Structures are given as C-alpha cells and as structure tokens.
Amino acid sequence: MGQQEKVATSLAEAVSDGISASLTGVDAELARRYPGDPGTRQPVHTVYVPGDTFTAGTVRSWGDRALKALDEHAPDAASLAAVLGIPDELAEAVHDRVRAKLEREPVEDLRIDFEDGYGPRSDAEEDEAAARAARLVSDAYGNGTAAPYMGIRMKCMEAAVRDRGIRTTDVFLTGLMRAGGLPDGLVLTLPKVTYPEQVTAFVQLLEAFEKAHGLPSGRLGFEIQIETSQSILAADGTAAVARMIDAAQGRATGLHYGTFDYSACVGVSAAYQASDHPAADHAKAVMQVAAAGTGVRVSDGSTNVLPVGPTPQVHEAWRLHYGLTRRALARAYYQGWDMHPGHLPTRYAAVYTFYREGLEQAAARLAAYVAKAGGDVMDEPATAKALSGYLLRGIDCGALDTAEVARLTGLTRADLDAFASPRRGGLTVTAP
C-alpha cells in the first residue's frame, strides 16, 4: 500500500467555524431561492379550452377527434413515419403508443380559459361559467375522467380587468371547496404579467382565500405567463422574470411563454410570429436561466397553424408542429401549448420519438455510472441526474415502460427518483 502520508494543517478550527458562520445567511438564501426541481410529474403540454365551451366530455372529445385525425391522415405506423420522418425502427412503437395515449389519457393538462379565449362577457355570464367550471372539474376528479392537471386561466391583474379576474378566481375556487375541496392536480394560470407587483397582488389574493377556508399557507400555487417584453427586461435593465419568481414567495410553479402576445409586443409581423423566432428564443432563454434551480418549470408556447382540411394540408401542419415540438425538447422545454385536437397526434409522436430514440444510450450511460464501469463518456453526478430525469419523464408520459427501463438500467423507479431529485414524487402514470 506504500507509506502512509502524514497530514498536517496550519489553521485553527475557529477559522472554519468563522467562515461557516459568515455564510449562514447565504446558505439559508440558497435553500429558499433554489430548492431544486419539485420532483412531480410535468405535463408535456397544456390544452386551452374557452370557459363557455368546456364540458364534462371535453377531454374525451379531444381524444376522439385526435384519433379520428390519426385514422384519416396516418392510419398506420408507416404512413405516420413517412409524414414526420420517424426512423423506421421506432415507427411501430411510436404509432402504437400514440394511439394508446389518445385512448387512455389524451390530455395531460387542461386549462379552462377565462382570458383571451373567452373574452369580455357580462358579469353574470362569467360568474355562471366559472361556477360551472368548478362543478365539472370537481366531478371529473371524482369520477376519474379528469386530466392529471386541470384549472383555469383568469383575466390578468391590469386595471381594466383586475376585478373581474379576482372574482372569477374566487368563484371557481369557492365552487371547488363547496364541492369537496381542492384537487391535487389543480393549476391556476396568471396571464399578461408585466410587473412583479402584479405577482405579489395575486399572492395576496391566494393568501386571503386560504385564510378564509382554513387552508395551509402556500396550498395554492400558480403559473406566470410571460407575454410582454417588460416581463423579460424591466425598465431598470434587470431580468423582471427573476423578480417575479421571487415575488411569488414559493408559489410559482411554471413560466409559460405566450408566443403571439410576446411576438406582437416586440413588433414581430404576424407572418413570422412563431415559437422558433429569435425573439422567442431570447425570451425563453432568459426564462430558463431565471427559473433554473428554483423549482419553477418553463413551458414553450403554441403554433396557430391548425391541422385541418385535406390530407396534404394536415400533413404540412403536422410536420410544422412535430418539428417545433422536437426543437423545444432539445432545448429543455418539456412542455408546450396545444390549441387543437389535431395537434395531439404530433405532440405525442414528437415526445415519444424523443424519449424512445435516446432510451438505450441514456440507460447504458446511467447503468455504467452506477457500476463505475466507465466507457467512452466520463459522466458526473449532474449528468446522472439529467439521465434519470430523462428516463422518468419518458415513463411519466407513456413513452417508456418502467419494466424496460429497469431491464436496461438495473434500477427501480425509486432509484431513478433518488438520482433525479430527493424531492421527486407526486403524480405519475403507469405506462402502457
């Protein structure tokens, strides 16, 4: 073994103790501001449905319409692969899983919209629609027909619609409480946030509601929609979105990019308003950096090109949507918006191809890391965390099976959770 080295030091323990004492405040701030990913399931998309058209059958209707589009325009694996450029060796697995997903869980996250998709209505009409939404959401969670995540997008905190947004939030949440309580998958979305003070105001609203119903402080979280340039760069040159996360006091769950409002805000012509425009890339990059480590997730926006009409037109829209979704996944935007049932086949085709094409390599790298087996890539703990997160996202959305991941890695779901985040847990699904 060789000669044992003699260890000598020059500093008294008091030096280390003093340094630790001086950093106590920083340690606390790091823990508060950057707790890491919450470890819950992140949906791959958010579907927006106007408050006046949402029904008890909306989720199933979207699935049925998506299946009809798939059967009409890409009835088998070969035809879907030909349209989208899916590798032949993945085509059948992706096609079968897409069909199974549309039959079992067509929508992962549904937002009942009382903002742009709903528009201005009389107070009586919006009151009734908000109360009806609460009843239908509660019923859906009770009878097992709900999407894993559901909630509303209320009107924003700007002066012209502030009172209406506050009232709709109150009516909806009160309706849920009267129907049995807040569901675990409840999500609220605050749109058109420009100043951190608007986030603070929404926090005050939620705190008041929690107090009125004896709920634990912090029970209600919400997403912040980034739809204005001022939410990215404030007048003083700071990143306003980072201040918004701080203003949410731990309640922010997501940052959602609003493709068309943001594009219009910075002067992009209508023909070029898309999620891959340089202006969009800049905004989302700032959002991503601001949210990193905070536990707040970033979502891409949508495309307004709908897959409707004759088959060649549908295929063109599908290729666009598939390409934008794959582009977002490569940039670590694991969620986006879908605006039409016809977008669901390509949403899931893109997501499933992304996870299945990387399955064997990711599993092999993680298994080698665990076994300290080396290989041609020298991975670190941060990479093991990323590999585990990749596999878990694939399992959660149905792209991968728990059993096949276990076979390839030798790891259980609990093992993957531990690598990805000590806080992982929450909603999961059983893959087909």
PAPA-420685 format. One record per residue (C-alpha): residue in three letters; x, y, z. Coordinates in Angstrom, 3 decimals. Layout:
REM PAPA-420685
MARTI   residu         px         py         pz
MARTI      ALA          X          Y          Z
...
REM end
This chain:
REM PAPA-420685
MARTI   residu         px         py         pz
MARTI      MET      0.000      0.000      0.000
MARTI      GLY      3.017      2.307      0.360
MARTI      GLN      3.960      4.696      3.103
MARTI      GLN      1.070      6.462      4.809
MARTI      GLU      1.184     10.209      4.328
MARTI      LYS      1.444     12.485      7.328
MARTI      VAL     -1.357     15.029      7.394
MARTI      ALA     -0.646     18.492      8.752
MARTI      THR     -2.767     21.670      8.889
MARTI      SER     -1.995     25.287      9.645
MARTI      LEU     -5.381     26.737     10.552
MARTI      ALA     -7.308     26.517     13.781
MARTI      GLU    -10.863     25.128     13.726
MARTI      ALA    -12.040     28.609     14.598
MARTI      VAL    -11.197     29.737     11.059
MARTI      SER    -13.553     27.185      9.507
MARTI      ASP    -16.188     27.938     12.116
MARTI      GLY    -15.947     31.652     11.406
MARTI      ILE    -16.285     31.173      7.657
MARTI      SER    -19.322     28.936      8.146
MARTI      ALA    -20.899     31.496     10.453
MARTI      SER    -20.350     34.247      7.892
MARTI      LEU    -22.152     32.203      5.237
MARTI      THR    -25.149     31.177      7.331
MARTI      GLY    -27.355     33.753      5.654
MARTI      VAL    -26.206     32.732      2.187
MARTI      ASP    -26.860     29.077      2.998
MARTI      ALA    -30.419     29.949      4.003
MARTI      GLU    -30.944     32.043      0.873
MARTI      LEU    -29.690     29.241     -1.363
MARTI      ALA    -32.088     26.804      0.255
MARTI      ARG    -35.010     29.220     -0.048
MARTI      ARG    -34.450     30.508     -3.575
MARTI      TYR    -33.035     27.395     -5.218
MARTI      PRO    -34.695     24.321     -3.717
MARTI      GLY    -34.344     22.347     -6.968
MARTI      ASP    -36.961     20.599     -9.059
MARTI      PRO    -40.063     19.596     -7.076
MARTI      GLY    -39.890     16.088     -8.497
MARTI      THR    -43.524     15.965     -9.527
MARTI      ARG    -44.679     14.933    -12.965
MARTI      GLN    -44.509     17.732    -15.539
MARTI      PRO    -47.171     17.503    -18.246
MARTI      VAL    -45.918     17.504    -21.825
MARTI      HIS    -48.496     20.081    -22.871
MARTI      THR    -51.304     22.386    -21.805
MARTI      VAL    -54.602     22.461    -23.675
MARTI      TYR    -56.681     25.660    -23.519
MARTI      VAL    -60.471     25.463    -23.808
MARTI      PRO    -62.727     28.556    -23.574
MARTI      GLY    -64.812     28.696    -20.408
MARTI      ASP    -68.083     28.687    -22.312
MARTI      THR    -67.266     25.570    -24.370
MARTI      PHE    -65.773     23.378    -21.643
MARTI      THR    -67.978     20.382    -20.846
MARTI      ALA    -67.757     17.145    -18.921
MARTI      GLY    -66.841     15.425    -22.186
MARTI      THR    -64.122     17.821    -23.357
MARTI      VAL    -61.134     15.609    -22.542
MARTI      ARG    -62.671     12.529    -24.166
MARTI      SER    -63.845     14.592    -27.136
MARTI      TRP    -60.305     15.852    -27.779
MARTI      GLY    -59.039     12.284    -27.669
MARTI      ASP    -61.702     11.013    -30.044
MARTI      ARG    -61.129     13.839    -32.513
MARTI      ALA    -57.381     13.236    -32.385
MARTI      LEU    -57.888      9.525    -33.038
MARTI      LYS    -60.158     10.324    -35.966
MARTI      ALA    -57.496     12.620    -37.446
MARTI      LEU    -54.847      9.941    -36.996
MARTI      ASP    -57.026      7.280    -38.636
MARTI      GLU    -57.881      9.568    -41.532
MARTI      HIS    -54.467     11.068    -42.275
MARTI      ALA    -51.946      8.489    -40.932
MARTI      PRO    -53.763      5.218    -40.277
MARTI      ASP    -50.678      3.064    -39.722
MARTI      ALA    -47.128      3.296    -38.441
MARTI      ALA    -45.544      3.505    -41.882
MARTI      SER    -47.698      6.421    -43.008
MARTI      LEU    -47.118      8.408    -39.792
MARTI      ALA    -43.382      7.775    -40.016
MARTI      ALA    -43.330      8.882    -43.648
MARTI      VAL    -45.096     12.155    -42.847
MARTI      LEU    -42.960     13.049    -39.818
MARTI      GLY    -39.642     11.408    -40.629
MARTI      ILE    -39.728      8.997    -37.703
MARTI      PRO    -36.981      6.336    -38.006
MARTI      ASP    -38.327      3.016    -39.289
MARTI      GLU    -37.146      1.104    -36.232
MARTI      LEU    -39.207      3.367    -33.960
MARTI      ALA    -42.275      3.801    -36.151
MARTI      GLU    -44.437      0.975    -34.882
MARTI      ALA    -43.720      1.560    -31.190
MARTI      VAL    -44.378      5.292    -31.509
MARTI      HIS    -47.584      4.846    -33.515
MARTI      ASP    -48.959      2.213    -31.126
MARTI      ARG    -48.133      4.300    -28.075
MARTI      VAL    -49.676      7.423    -29.575
MARTI      ARG    -52.922      5.537    -30.206
MARTI      ALA    -52.883      4.082    -26.705
MARTI      LYS    -52.263      7.524    -25.193
MARTI      LEU    -55.141      9.091    -27.108
MARTI      GLU    -57.426      6.314    -25.910
MARTI      ARG    -56.255      6.343    -22.291
MARTI      GLU    -55.139      9.884    -21.429
MARTI      PRO    -55.444     12.264    -24.398
MARTI      VAL    -54.900     15.443    -22.368
MARTI      GLU    -52.310     15.771    -19.607
MARTI      ASP    -53.041     19.350    -18.576
MARTI      LEU    -56.210     21.314    -19.331
MARTI      ARG    -56.784     24.986    -18.688
MARTI      ILE    -60.307     26.389    -18.791
MARTI      ASP    -59.763     29.819    -20.259
MARTI      PHE    -61.442     32.980    -18.989
MARTI      GLU    -58.948     35.297    -20.691
MARTI      ASP    -58.233     35.707    -24.420
MARTI      GLY    -60.035     32.518    -25.399
MARTI      TYR    -63.141     33.633    -23.519
MARTI      GLY    -63.199     37.378    -23.966
MARTI      PRO    -65.350     40.044    -22.297
MARTI      ARG    -68.743     38.855    -21.070
MARTI      SER    -71.335     40.135    -18.676
MARTI      ASP    -70.527     39.579    -15.015
MARTI      ALA    -73.491     37.259    -14.643
MARTI      GLU    -72.379     35.140    -17.588
MARTI      GLU    -68.783     34.802    -16.391
MARTI      ASP    -69.905     34.097    -12.828
MARTI      GLU    -72.079     31.258    -14.078
MARTI      ALA    -69.343     29.852    -16.330
MARTI      ALA    -66.762     29.932    -13.514
MARTI      ALA    -69.136     28.185    -11.096
MARTI      ARG    -69.977     25.612    -13.756
MARTI      ALA    -66.270     25.003    -14.429
MARTI      ALA    -65.679     24.333    -10.740
MARTI      ARG    -68.520     21.807    -10.619
MARTI      LEU    -67.339     19.992    -13.754
MARTI      VAL    -63.706     19.871    -12.617
MARTI      SER    -64.710     18.523     -9.215
MARTI      ASP    -66.964     15.915    -10.836
MARTI      ALA    -64.180     14.877    -13.226
MARTI      TYR    -61.722     14.242    -10.417
MARTI      GLY    -64.427     12.392     -8.540
MARTI      ASN    -65.378     10.038    -11.381
MARTI      GLY    -61.905      9.506    -12.830
MARTI      THR    -62.374     11.384    -16.115
MARTI      ALA    -60.136     14.356    -15.263
MARTI      ALA    -56.853     15.145    -16.898
MARTI      PRO    -53.969     14.759    -14.415
MARTI      TYR    -53.813     18.557    -14.173
MARTI      MET    -56.747     20.960    -14.573
MARTI      GLY    -57.533     24.547    -13.665
MARTI      ILE    -58.338     27.972    -15.044
MARTI      ARG    -56.623     30.927    -16.634
MARTI      MET    -58.246     34.015    -15.198
MARTI      LYS    -58.021     37.563    -16.519
MARTI      CYS    -54.852     39.436    -15.635
MARTI      MET    -54.046     41.966    -12.917
MARTI      GLU    -54.228     45.015    -15.190
MARTI      ALA    -56.665     47.700    -14.054
MARTI      ALA    -59.280     47.201    -16.767
MARTI      VAL    -59.961     43.543    -15.933
MARTI      ARG    -58.465     43.126    -12.452
MARTI      ASP    -61.719     42.985    -10.506
MARTI      ARG    -63.168     40.506    -12.951
MARTI      GLY    -60.120     38.261    -12.720
MARTI      ILE    -60.205     38.326     -8.928
MARTI      ARG    -63.910     37.489     -8.865
MARTI      THR    -63.587     34.618    -11.350
MARTI      THR    -60.756     33.120     -9.303
MARTI      ASP    -62.856     33.426     -6.149
MARTI      VAL    -65.957     31.904     -7.758
MARTI      PHE    -64.001     28.975     -9.196
MARTI      LEU    -62.027     28.171     -6.044
MARTI      THR    -65.079     28.609     -3.800
MARTI      GLY    -67.007     26.238     -6.047
MARTI      LEU    -64.283     23.616     -5.698
MARTI      MET    -64.267     23.963     -1.925
MARTI      ARG    -68.042     23.570     -1.736
MARTI      ALA    -67.858     20.514     -3.996
MARTI      GLY    -65.416     18.725     -1.730
MARTI      GLY    -62.096     20.561     -1.761
MARTI      LEU    -59.187     21.459     -3.996
MARTI      PRO    -57.983     18.591     -6.214
MARTI      ASP    -54.312     17.635     -6.148
MARTI      GLY    -53.946     18.446     -9.847
MARTI      LEU    -55.311     21.988     -9.568
MARTI      VAL    -53.385     24.592    -11.589
MARTI      LEU    -54.023     28.341    -11.871
MARTI      THR    -52.537     30.491    -14.635
MARTI      LEU    -51.991     34.236    -14.269
MARTI      PRO    -51.632     35.852    -17.716
MARTI      LYS    -50.018     39.029    -19.044
MARTI      VAL    -47.789     39.685    -16.053
MARTI      THR    -45.662     42.779    -16.594
MARTI      TYR    -44.551     43.834    -13.103
MARTI      PRO    -43.534     41.741    -10.077
MARTI      GLU    -46.065     43.729     -8.045
MARTI      GLN    -48.835     42.011    -10.024
MARTI      VAL    -47.488     38.671     -8.848
MARTI      THR    -47.394     39.978     -5.284
MARTI      ALA    -51.029     41.039     -5.627
MARTI      PHE    -52.050     37.569     -6.797
MARTI      VAL    -50.201     36.031     -3.868
MARTI      GLN    -52.211     38.295     -1.559
MARTI      LEU    -55.414     37.075     -3.213
MARTI      LEU    -54.495     33.424     -2.702
MARTI      GLU    -53.395     34.040      0.874
MARTI      ALA    -56.754     35.650      1.631
MARTI      PHE    -58.601     32.680      0.133
MARTI      GLU    -56.528     30.182      2.111
MARTI      LYS    -57.188     32.093      5.318
MARTI      ALA    -60.923     32.296      4.597
MARTI      HIS    -61.124     28.498      4.212
MARTI      GLY    -58.575     27.433      6.807
MARTI      LEU    -56.213     26.038      4.184
MARTI      PRO    -52.476     25.661      4.822
MARTI      SER    -50.464     28.677      3.721
MARTI      GLY    -48.986     28.009      0.308
MARTI      ARG    -51.585     25.406     -0.706
MARTI      LEU    -52.395     27.390     -3.861
MARTI      GLY    -49.692     27.801     -6.484
MARTI      PHE    -49.843     29.280     -9.947
MARTI      GLU    -48.144     29.659    -13.298
MARTI      ILE    -46.935     33.006    -14.611
MARTI      GLN    -47.462     33.725    -18.296
MARTI      ILE    -44.695     35.684    -19.973
MARTI      GLU    -46.378     37.666    -22.733
MARTI      THR    -44.764     41.101    -22.644
MARTI      SER    -41.212     42.317    -23.213
MARTI      GLN    -41.322     44.130    -19.871
MARTI      SER    -41.616     40.775    -18.096
MARTI      ILE    -38.243     39.789    -19.565
MARTI      LEU    -36.346     43.083    -19.301
MARTI      ALA    -37.522     45.667    -16.772
MARTI      ALA    -37.106     49.410    -17.201
MARTI      ASP    -34.037     49.363    -14.942
MARTI      GLY    -32.347     46.718    -17.100
MARTI      THR    -32.870     43.800    -14.712
MARTI      ALA    -34.493     40.485    -15.601
MARTI      ALA    -38.035     41.117    -14.413
MARTI      VAL    -38.970     37.448    -14.669
MARTI      ALA    -36.458     36.568    -11.947
MARTI      ARG    -38.045     39.162     -9.676
MARTI      MET    -41.476     37.691    -10.464
MARTI      ILE    -40.381     34.269     -9.276
MARTI      ASP    -39.158     35.847     -6.050
MARTI      ALA    -42.384     37.830     -5.678
MARTI      ALA    -44.397     34.599     -5.858
MARTI      GLN    -42.915     33.584     -2.493
MARTI      GLY    -42.584     29.933     -3.429
MARTI      ARG    -45.986     29.658     -5.085
MARTI      ALA    -44.837     29.880     -8.709
MARTI      THR    -44.952     26.500    -10.419
MARTI      GLY    -44.272     27.470    -14.016
MARTI      LEU    -43.366     30.143    -16.545
MARTI      HIS    -45.377     29.851    -19.751
MARTI      TYR    -44.246     31.618    -22.905
MARTI      GLY    -47.053     33.365    -24.786
MARTI      THR    -45.978     33.116    -28.424
MARTI      PHE    -48.295     35.596    -30.059
MARTI      ASP    -48.736     38.255    -27.394
MARTI      TYR    -44.977     38.416    -26.847
MARTI      SER    -44.173     38.462    -30.556
MARTI      ALA    -46.648     41.271    -31.157
MARTI      CYS    -45.257     43.168    -28.163
MARTI      VAL    -41.772     43.308    -29.696
MARTI      GLY    -43.104     44.144    -33.167
MARTI      VAL    -42.795     40.825    -34.993
MARTI      SER    -45.008     40.749    -38.096
MARTI      ALA    -47.927     38.337    -37.924
MARTI      ALA    -46.483     36.054    -40.615
MARTI      TYR    -43.345     35.487    -38.535
MARTI      GLN    -44.862     35.055    -35.088
MARTI      ALA    -43.701     31.585    -34.081
MARTI      SER    -42.018     29.821    -31.189
MARTI      ASP    -38.766     29.451    -33.151
MARTI      HIS    -38.384     33.177    -33.906
MARTI      PRO    -35.157     34.691    -32.472
MARTI      ALA    -37.236     36.950    -30.227
MARTI      ALA    -38.943     33.865    -28.793
MARTI      ASP    -35.621     32.105    -28.297
MARTI      HIS    -34.259     35.088    -26.377
MARTI      ALA    -37.282     35.347    -24.105
MARTI      LYS    -37.330     31.642    -23.307
MARTI      ALA    -33.581     31.580    -22.672
MARTI      VAL    -33.991     34.324    -20.069
MARTI      MET    -36.952     32.486    -18.554
MARTI      GLN    -34.952     29.269    -18.414
MARTI      VAL    -31.967     30.849    -16.679
MARTI      ALA    -34.183     32.747    -14.230
MARTI      ALA    -36.069     29.578    -13.313
MARTI      ALA    -33.072     27.235    -13.069
MARTI      GLY    -32.823     25.644     -9.649
MARTI      THR    -35.924     27.399     -8.310
MARTI      GLY    -38.329     24.518     -8.901
MARTI      VAL    -40.258     26.654    -11.412
MARTI      ARG    -40.635     24.966    -14.794
MARTI      VAL    -40.601     26.597    -18.208
MARTI      SER    -43.185     25.891    -20.903
MARTI      ASP    -42.982     26.740    -24.582
MARTI      GLY    -45.924     28.350    -26.361
MARTI      SER    -48.056     27.171    -29.264
MARTI      THR    -48.478     27.242    -33.011
MARTI      ASN    -51.617     28.717    -34.552
MARTI      VAL    -51.310     26.610    -37.716
MARTI      LEU    -54.119     24.090    -37.317
MARTI      PRO    -54.068     20.582    -38.857
MARTI      VAL    -57.401     20.837    -40.638
MARTI      GLY    -58.564     20.447    -44.233
MARTI      PRO    -57.406     17.973    -46.881
MARTI      THR    -54.698     15.438    -46.048
MARTI      PRO    -51.777     17.309    -47.679
MARTI      GLN    -52.653     20.410    -45.641
MARTI      VAL    -52.942     18.382    -42.442
MARTI      HIS    -49.581     16.747    -43.118
MARTI      GLU    -47.935     20.126    -43.621
MARTI      ALA    -49.334     21.399    -40.294
MARTI      TRP    -48.301     18.177    -38.591
MARTI      ARG    -44.718     18.465    -39.839
MARTI      LEU    -44.549     22.031    -38.539
MARTI      HIS    -45.918     21.113    -35.118
MARTI      TYR    -43.755     17.998    -34.844
MARTI      GLY    -40.644     19.979    -35.745
MARTI      LEU    -41.387     22.761    -33.268
MARTI      THR    -42.041     20.228    -30.508
MARTI      ARG    -38.807     18.344    -31.197
MARTI      ARG    -36.909     21.642    -31.290
MARTI      ALA    -38.345     22.614    -27.904
MARTI      LEU    -37.474     19.253    -26.338
MARTI      ALA    -33.862     19.569    -27.453
MARTI      ARG    -33.760     22.970    -25.734
MARTI      ALA    -35.161     21.523    -22.476
MARTI      TYR    -38.649     22.986    -22.846
MARTI      TYR    -40.522     19.833    -21.955
MARTI      GLN    -43.987     21.361    -22.096
MARTI      GLY    -45.882     23.409    -24.678
MARTI      TRP    -49.379     24.507    -25.622
MARTI      ASP    -51.732     22.611    -27.914
MARTI      MET    -54.608     24.559    -29.408
MARTI      HIS    -56.498     21.902    -31.418
MARTI      PRO    -57.236     18.158    -31.070
MARTI      GLY    -55.349     17.611    -34.310
MARTI      HIS    -52.155     18.684    -32.552
MARTI      LEU    -52.295     15.766    -30.117
MARTI      PRO    -51.030     13.050    -32.520
MARTI      THR    -47.919     15.051    -33.362
MARTI      ARG    -47.381     16.209    -29.784
MARTI      TYR    -47.178     12.637    -28.583
MARTI      ALA    -45.359     11.385    -31.688
MARTI      ALA    -42.636     14.002    -31.133
MARTI      VAL    -42.384     13.351    -27.403
MARTI      TYR    -42.365      9.576    -27.771
MARTI      THR    -39.781      9.612    -30.544
MARTI      PHE    -37.574     11.901    -28.438
MARTI      TYR    -37.584      9.540    -25.482
MARTI      ARG    -37.505      6.241    -27.337
MARTI      GLU    -34.635      7.169    -29.634
MARTI      GLY    -32.461      8.053    -26.656
MARTI      LEU    -33.585      5.256    -24.339
MARTI      GLU    -30.785      2.747    -24.844
MARTI      GLN    -27.967      5.286    -24.744
MARTI      ALA    -29.328      7.038    -21.668
MARTI      ALA    -29.931      3.743    -19.882
MARTI      ALA    -26.463      2.453    -20.733
MARTI      ARG    -24.766      5.640    -19.533
MARTI      LEU    -26.696      5.603    -16.281
MARTI      ALA    -26.013      1.906    -15.686
MARTI      ALA    -22.300      2.485    -16.347
MARTI      TYR    -22.274      5.410    -13.938
MARTI      VAL    -23.892      3.317    -11.216
MARTI      ALA    -21.485      0.443    -11.845
MARTI      LYS    -18.489      2.794    -12.152
MARTI      ALA    -17.869      0.993    -15.427
MARTI      GLY    -16.529      3.985    -17.317
MARTI      GLY    -16.922      3.821    -21.082
MARTI      ASP    -16.250      6.476    -23.679
MARTI      VAL    -18.046      9.210    -21.700
MARTI      MET    -16.960     10.324    -18.231
MARTI      ASP    -20.232     11.218    -16.524
MARTI      GLU    -20.638     13.181    -13.312
MARTI      PRO    -23.437     13.259    -10.702
MARTI      ALA    -25.119     16.138    -12.547
MARTI      THR    -25.256     14.022    -15.698
MARTI      ALA    -26.668     11.077    -13.772
MARTI      LYS    -29.352     13.430    -12.516
MARTI      ALA    -30.134     14.515    -16.074
MARTI      LEU    -30.190     10.938    -17.365
MARTI      SER    -32.566      9.860    -14.590
MARTI      GLY    -34.789     12.860    -15.241
MARTI      TYR    -34.911     11.996    -18.934
MARTI      LEU    -35.973      8.423    -18.244
MARTI      LEU    -38.550      9.486    -15.642
MARTI      ARG    -40.151     11.992    -17.995
MARTI      GLY    -40.372      9.271    -20.613
MARTI      ILE    -42.062      6.937    -18.154
MARTI      ASP    -44.478      9.562    -16.860
MARTI      CYS    -45.845     10.479    -20.293
MARTI      GLY    -46.084      6.868    -21.525
MARTI      ALA    -43.185      6.922    -23.970
MARTI      LEU    -41.284      4.319    -21.929
MARTI      ASP    -42.263      1.397    -19.718
MARTI      THR    -40.996      1.136    -16.171
MARTI      ALA    -40.100     -2.505    -16.825
MARTI      GLU    -37.963     -1.823    -19.896
MARTI      VAL    -36.098      0.972    -18.127
MARTI      ALA    -35.459     -1.335    -15.175
MARTI      ARG    -34.213     -4.056    -17.507
MARTI      LEU    -31.785     -1.707    -19.250
MARTI      THR    -30.514      0.122    -16.168
MARTI      GLY    -30.946     -2.368    -13.340
MARTI      LEU    -32.653      0.436    -11.411
MARTI      THR    -36.094      0.712     -9.869
MARTI      ARG    -38.373      3.719    -10.120
MARTI      ALA    -37.314      4.661     -6.594
MARTI      ASP    -33.662      4.509     -7.641
MARTI      LEU    -34.330      6.849    -10.562
MARTI      ASP    -36.231      9.212     -8.278
MARTI      ALA    -33.299      9.340     -5.890
MARTI      PHE    -30.842     10.164     -8.674
MARTI      ALA    -33.110     12.783    -10.250
MARTI      SER    -34.171     14.627     -7.116
MARTI      PRO    -34.583     13.843     -3.432
MARTI      ARG    -37.922     15.662     -3.688
MARTI      ARG    -39.342     13.539     -6.514
MARTI      GLY    -42.826     12.185     -6.009
MARTI      GLY    -46.374     13.279     -6.783
MARTI      LEU    -48.446     12.368     -9.817
MARTI      THR    -47.215      9.541    -12.026
MARTI      VAL    -48.832      7.279    -14.567
MARTI      THR    -48.414      3.665    -15.442
MARTI      ALA    -47.056      3.399    -18.943
MARTI      PRO    -48.895      1.109    -21.358
REM end
